[in-house]
Amino acid sequence: MPTLILHGDDDQIVPIQASGMLSSKLIKGAVLKVYKGAPHGMCTTLKDKVNADLLAFIESKAAKSSDRAA
């Protein structure tokens, strides 16, 4: 299952070491995207960047899936 983990390295509510870093090691093949200086609410404060990264991830996985189907 394609998994993208997004985390800000300045999250004071859920520290990156206890969440993003650990999750990326536990989930086989996961992609960890770290946003330098980003807080807990980065999906609001950095919405354009987060949305662009989500779309790029989805498109990359869709392209790989199409290649395999062909």
C-alpha atoms as one frame of an Amber mdcrd trajectory, in Angstrom:
protein
   0.000   0.000   0.000   1.590   3.307  -1.049   2.108   5.430   2.051   3.191
   9.055   2.269   4.034  10.404   5.703   4.124  14.189   6.014   5.601  15.805
   9.113   6.905  19.172  10.202  10.206  19.108  12.046   9.005  21.837  14.432
   5.803  20.078  15.530   5.513  20.779  19.261   2.382  18.645  19.740   3.498
  15.418  18.028   7.307  15.411  17.862   8.736  14.045  14.620  10.917  11.473
  16.408   7.867   9.937  18.106   5.707   9.891  15.010   6.998  10.569  11.496
  10.393   8.940  11.891   8.978   5.902  13.670   6.085   5.451  11.235   8.367
   5.636   8.220  10.453   2.796   9.664   7.461   0.642  10.594   5.591   0.929
   7.281   7.417  -0.942   4.545   8.128   1.266   1.543   6.725   4.417   3.158
   7.894   7.790   1.893   8.662  10.368   4.588   8.431  14.027   3.597   9.767
  16.400   6.262   8.865  20.074   6.155  11.653  22.148   7.669  10.369  24.515
  10.347   6.759  23.404   9.902   4.436  23.249  12.928   1.693  20.791  13.853
  -0.894  22.633  11.732   1.152  22.533   8.550  -1.796  21.317   6.463  -3.283
  24.752   7.089  -0.183  26.937   7.217   1.517  25.243   4.242  -1.581  24.024
   2.421  -0.322  24.810  -1.082   2.958  22.921  -0.546   1.242  19.992   1.197
  -1.402  19.735  -1.540   1.251  19.853  -4.288   3.253  17.105  -2.573   0.152
  14.950  -2.074  -0.817  15.337  -5.724   2.716  14.529  -6.904   2.765  11.394
  -4.734  -0.630  10.217  -5.994   0.312  10.902  -9.612   3.617   9.053  -9.254
   1.860   6.011  -7.827  -0.846   6.136 -10.503   1.811   6.284 -13.244   3.612
   3.251 -11.821   0.332   1.387 -11.587  -0.472   2.210 -15.234   2.968   1.034
 -16.341   2.430  -2.318 -14.664  -1.015  -2.730 -16.202   0.269  -2.118 -19.734
